Amino acid sequence: MTKAPQSDPTPAQLTMTLSAIAATAATPRPSGETLQAQTRRAWLGITAQLGIAALATRGWQLEWLALSPDNANLAYIASKSDDPNQIAVVVRGTISHPVDMMEDLDVGTVVPFTAGGLSNVAVSAGAMAAFTQIATVRGINSPSDEAPGGERGRPDTAIPSDATLTQALGSLMAGPAISQPMVYVTGHSLGGCIATTLATYLQAQTWGTNKPQFALLTFAAPTAGLKSFADYVDSRPWSLHERWVNHYDVVPRAWSDLTTPKGWYPAPGPVATPEVKGLLGGIDLLRKDNVYVQPRATSARTVNDDYKAYNSMLVNETTADFLGQVAFQHANATYLKLLDTPVPPAQPEVTAVNPTAGQGGTSVTITGSGFSGDSLVDFGPIPCVPDSIDPSGKLITATVPDGHGIVDVRVTNNLGTSPAVPLGQFAYDGGPAPVVVSSINPRSGKAETPVTINGSGFAPGAAVRIKGVALSGVTYVSSTQITAKVPLRRPEWKTVDITVTVGVATSPTSPADEFTYVG
């Protein structure tokens, strides 16, 4: 978290925080997890974050949550504990899931958006598929079917444990304290795209005497449909309609403008490489001849026009840096910071494993952040219960389970699962430790500049190269550090990757190993 509690968050600060929290427990545990277990973990994680007083969502409580059977889509309903007339319907954005990605990219076909009795309004097949999942999936109203009402939301509601979203919302709005409630429908990324379709559908329903007002707020949302759909959304009687976009975020420009990003990013960069321009052009072809149009919204808000918010470690003219900057500009945390509102706690992250090689039964120390008392460890697909978790949340000790090959070591708790990272690998069977370069210092200079190469898996006799050309003066310092001097610059070189080879293993390239020639 980055700020003290806010006294009066704006609707945008509130709903973007709710949207960011929707990413809680987005992926199953690597060793395997039932849908029910993952849904329960998401419930507990979201509940914990809604209880953080420093966030814009303080005083909100979880009422209903549903995760689709393929894990591609998640939605939840929350309400304000001291004002039951404030309700939010929140949809999760894109995760690294094949179905989720297909929904993002399935834009070559358009279909009628028939929800709400429409017949002449067209959206992409992917948007319609995602909307259908959210509208039909059945959710839970507590973290345990065995203990309904435990850690659940408002006690005066009777949301069935297997209710659909509309059934749950209807039950919530039928409470005795409800009168003309305000319902915020929101989401980030694909979640914002789905929210646009879902909000129009919910608005078209018959809600009885407690007819709600609807507010639609989206963040970084790609385009859901053609002009007919955009016009329909803009024609609806929203209580509030805001569409928030980071000017240098590629995602909300899909599928109406993927040409402009070919000229990005302004100084200090990164500038789009020919490979990036070709990639953007290829992605744009997926829409075929369909002309997608964003809703105008009552208030279309663009932030970061001056490019003051950027990742300073990703500014080199390389494809890796450009794609990394794209991810940074699109991230939940970036949008929250641009809205000047606190960021929810991050999922666990693993930064190192020591030792990085051994057998089952080896004791290892896992270094990182965001570790909690409920954290579990996976060595590839093999589960592992930690021996100890340091109260700092930065260290875990564990005994390696039996296994084979080179595996990712990942930590899971109620907030999520740590991403797989090169420095978080473990090699079984006495094999060589994974070779990884984590940083270069300095990151730029002239020929013969001495550099310190940090990483993991280094050994005496390691070969250090730039595009096959050996660095001179290579000195092995330790298994995590080597020093050397960069070679003379070739005419085509500007920013290059420094790799380390030990035996047959070569470090994978990434923005962390880049060196830029100057002068």
N, C-alpha and C positions, 0 to 999 in steps of 0.2 A: 504494500500500500504506500501511497505517496503523499497523502494529505491528511489533515485533521478532519473531523466530521464536518459535513456541510449542514448549515442551518436550514437551507431551503433549496434543495436541488431542483433544477429545471426539469421539465418533462424529458428533454433529450438526455440529460445526465442520468436520470432515473432509468429510462428504457434502454440506453446503451449499456448500463451496468447489468440490468436484467438479461440483456442479450449476451453479454460476455459470460455471465454465470451459466448460461445454457450449455456451454462447452464442457461443463463438469463431467468427468468420467466418460469422455467421448468415445473411448475405445475399450474393447474387452481386455482383460488381463492377458498378457502374452501366453501364459501357460494354459489358458482356457477358462471360460467363465460362462455360466448360463445367462440367458437374457434376464431372468429374474434376479440373479445376483448383481448383474451390472445395473439394472434399473434401481435396485435397492441402494447400491453404492452411489448412483447419481442423486437419488433422493436425499441421502444423508449429506452428501457434499454440498448440494444446493442449499439445503436447510442451514448448514453450518455457515455458509457465506452470507445468506440473508440475515443471519444473526450478528454480523459484524457491524458494530456501531459506526465505524469510520466510513462505511460505504454509503453511496446515495440511496441504497435500497434498505437502509435500516428501518425496522418496523414493518417490513413486508414478510409474509409467510407463505410457504408452499401449500397448495391445496390439491393439486392433481398433477401427475406426470405420466408420460407415455413414451416408450422407445419402440420404434418399429422393429418387426422380427428380424430384418436384415441389418439392423443397427445403423441404417443410413440416415434416419431422421428422428429427431426428438422434439417434443414440445412440452411445456408445462404451464400451469395456471398458478398465479400468486395473487394475494390480496393484501391490502394494508390493514394491519391489526387494529388500529384505532379509527379506521374509516372504511367500513365494509363496502362502501360505494365506489371504492377505487380498486379495480381489478386489472390484471395484466395477463395477456396471452402471449407467450414467448416461444419463438421457434429457433432451433439451433442452426448455425451455419455449417459450412462445408468442413468435413473431416477427411482424413486419408482413407476413404472407403470406396471400393470400386463402384457400388451402386450410387453413392453420393456423387462421385465424379461423373458418372454417366448422366445423372440428372442435370449437372452443370452444363455438359457438353451436348446434350440431346436437343439441339436447336435447329436442325435441318428440316424438321417436320413440325408444323403447327396444327393444333387441334382446337375445336370449339371449347371454350370455357363454359360448360353447361351448368355449373353450380349456380344455384339461385335462379334457375329458369332461363338462363341466357342461351342464345343460339347463334348470334352473329358477332361474337367476341372471340378473338383468337389468341392463344398463348402457345408457347413451345411445348412439345410433347414432354420434355423433361420437367418443366414447371408443373404441368398437369399431373404427372406421375408423383411428384413430391407432394403436391397439394392433396392428392387422393390418399396417400399414405397417412398424412397428418389428420385428415378429416375422418378417417375410418378406424385408425388404430385405437385400441382400448388400453386404458391406463390404470394407475393405482392411486389410492388416496392416503396411503401410509407406507412406510418402508417395509411392512411385514403383513402378509395376509393373516398370519396367526395372531397378530395383535392389532386389529384395526383400531384406529384412533390414536395409536402410539406415535408420538412425534409428528402428528398431522396438524393441519391448519385449523380453521375456525370450527369450534365444536358444535355450533348451531346449524351446520349444514349436513346434508345426507347424500354426499356424492358416492354413488356405488363404486366399488373397487374395480369394476370392469367397464366403467363408463367410457364412451367416446368423448371427444373434446366438447362437442355441443351439448351432450347430456350433462357433463360435469359443469360446464358454464351455466347451463340452465338451472341445475340444482343449486349452485352457489348463489345465483341471482334471485332464488326463491326464498332466501332467508328473511326472517322477520324484520331485520334492520335495513333491508335494501330498499332504495327508492331512486329510480332513474340513475343507475350506476354509470360511472365512466369506465369504459373498457379500453385499455391500451393494447394494441396489437403491434408486435415489434419483432425485430430480428436483425442479425448482422450477416452479410454475405448471402449465401443461399437462403439463410433464415429470413433475410429481408425480402428476398424474391418471393418466398413462400408466403410471408406475412401479407404481401400485397394481394395475393389471390385469396388467402384465408380471410382477411378482413372484409373483403367485398362479399364473400360467402356468408360470414357471420352476420353482417349487416342486413342481409336479405332474409334472415330467419325471422320467425314469429316468436317473440319472447314473452308474450302475455302482458300483464299489467305493469311489471317493472321493466319497461322498454329501455334498453341501455343507449347511451351515447357512445360512439366509437371514435377513437383516435388512432391514426395510423402513422407510426414513426419507423422508418427504415434506415439502415446504416450500411453503406458499401454494397448495396443490393444490385446484382446484375439484372438486366431487363427480362421481364417475364413474358411479354407478348408484343403483338403488333400495335399499330396506332389505335385500332378499335378497342383494345383492352386498356391502353393508356387513357384514352378519352373517357371510357367508362369509369375508371378509377377516379379521374379528376372530376367527374360529374356527381360523385356521391356526396351526401351531406355529412362530411366528417366534422366532428367537433374540433379536431386538430389533425393536420396532415403535413408532416415534415419528412423530407428525404435528405439525409446527410451523406455527403461525399467528401472524402479526402481528394483534393485536386490531383494528386500524384498517385492515386490508387488505380491500377489497371482494371480491377474486377468490375466496378460499377459502370465501366465503359463498354463492357460486353452486354449486349451484342449490338450496340448502336455506334460505337466509335473506338475501334482498335487501331486506327491510323495514327492518331495523335501521340500515343505512347512510343511510337517508333522514333520520335524526336526527343525523347527523354533521356536522361534526367539533366536538369540544369546544373551549373557548377555548384558543388564540386563533382557531380556525377553520381552514378556511373552513366556513361553514354551507351546507348543501345548498339550492340555489335551487329554485324551482318547476320549472324546466326539468330540473334534475338528478333531482328526485323523479319527474318524468314519464318520464325516460330509464330510471331503475332499474325503474320499474313496467312499462315496455314490454319491457325485457330479460327480466324475470321471467315475462312472458306467453309467452315462447318455450318454456318447459318444458311448457306446456299444463297438463294435469291430473296430470302425473307428480310424484310426491313423492320427491325425492332425499334421501339420507341419507349423512352422512359416517361412515366407520368410526370407532369409538371410539378405537382404538389402545390399546396397553398404556400408552402415555404420551402423552397429548394435551397439547402444550406451547403455551401462549399467552404472547406477549411484547408489550411496549409497552402494557399496560393503562392506564398513567398518561398516555399520549400525550406522553411526553417527547421522542420521536423524531418530528420533523415538519419539513417544509421551510418555514422562516420567511418565504420570499418568496412563498408561496402560501397566504395566510390570509384573503384578501378574499372577501366573499360574492358570488362570480361563478362562473358555470359553468366558465370556463377555469381558475380557481384550484382548484376542487373536483376537476376531472378531472386537473389537474396533481398535486395532493396524492395522489389515488388511485394515479397512476403512481409517485410517490415511495414510498408505503407498500408497494407491491408489488415494488419493484426488488430485484434480487439484492444490490446493495450495501447496501441498508437491512437486509435479513435478516442479512447477514454482520456488520454493525456491531451489530445487536441481539444477535447471538451472540458478540460480543466477539472477533472473529477477523479477520485481515487480509483486505483486498479485493484481488483480482487486478488487474493493470494494465488500464486502460480502453482501449477501441478509440480510434482517432484521432478528434479533434474539430476542426472548422474554426470559428474565431470571427470571421474577417474576411478579405476579399479586397481588395487594393489594387493598381491601380485597379479599380473595379467596372464599368467600361464600356470598350469599345474594339473592336478588330478582331482577326482571326487574326494572330499574330505579335507581339501586345502582350506585354510582360514584366510579370508580376504577382507579387506577394508574398502568399503564403497564410499566415495566422497561425492558430495553434491549439495543440494539445497532442497528445502520443502519436505524433508522427511518428517514423518509424524509417528506417533505410537501405534497407529493402525497399519503402518506400511508393511508390505510384503515384497519379496524379491523373486524375480524369475531369471534363470540362466537359460536363455533361449526359451524353449517350450517346457522347461522343467521348473516346477515351483520350489520355493525355498522360504522357510520361516527364518527371519533374522535372529542371530544370537543376541544382539543388543542394538539399540537405537539411541544415539547420543541425544541428550535433551536439547542441544543446539540445533538439531534438525539438519546437521551437515555430515554426519558420519553414521554408517551402519557397518557392523561386523556380521559376517555370515560364514557358514560352512558350505563349501561348494558341493552341490548334489552330483551324483554320477551323471556323466554325459559324454559327448563326443564332439569333435570339431571346434570351430570358432563361433562363439555365441554372443549375443548382446545381453548385457546385464541391465535389467530395468526394474524400477521401483514403482509400485502401485499403492495408492491410498484412495480415500474417498474423493479427492479432488481430481484424480486422473492417474495416468501412467507416464513415466518419463519417456521421452523420445529415445530411440536408438541413436547412439553417437559413437564415433570411432574410438574415442578414449574410454568408452564403457564396455569394451569387449574382453572376453576371457577365452584363452586357448587351452583345450583339453589335450590329453594323451602325450604330454611332454613336447608338443609342437612349439614352434617359435612363437613368441609373443606377437600380437598384432603390432604392426609398425604404423605409427600415426604422427603427423606433424601438426601441432596445435597452435604454434605461433612462430613468427620470424621477427627478429629485432636487430636492426631497424627494418622497417618495411619498404624503404626506398633508399636509393643512393646511386653512386657511380660504379664503374667496373673496379674490381678489387676491394670493394667495401667489405669489411669484416662483418659477418652476421652470426647471431646466436640462434640456433634452431632448437626449439623446444618441442617435446612430444613424448612418445612412449615406444618401447620396443627396440630402442637403439642398441647397437652392439659394436665392439671393436671391429674395424674393417668395413664398416658400413659405407656404402657408396652414396654420395650426395650429388644430385644432378639438376640441371635446368634444361629441359627438352633434350635430354641425352648428352649434354655437355657437362663434364665433371667440374665441380667446384674445387679450388685449390686450397691447400692448407687445412685439410679436414682433420679435426682433432676430436676424438671421442672423450667426452667429459663424464658422462654417466648414461644410464639407460634412458634418461629423459632429456639429455642435452648434448648437442654437438656444435662446435664452432667451425667456421670455414670462411672463405672469401669468394664472392661472386665472380664469374668469369667475364671476359670481355663481351660487350654487348653486340649481338648480331643485328643487322639493319632492321629486321622484321620484329625485333623484340621491343616491347614496352613494359607490359605487366606479365610476369611469367610465374609458373609454379615451381617451387623447390621441393624435390622429392627425396626421400631416403629409402635405400634398398638394403635389406639385411637378408642374405641368402637369396631365396627366390621371392621374398615378400617385399613389395614396394608400397609406400604410403599412398593412400588415395588423395587426389587433389581436391582442394577446397579453397574458399577465400582466405582461410587462415594461413595458407602456405605461400601466399602471393608476395612477390618482390617487384617493385616498380623502378625501372631505370630512369634516372633524371640527368639532365645535362648532356 
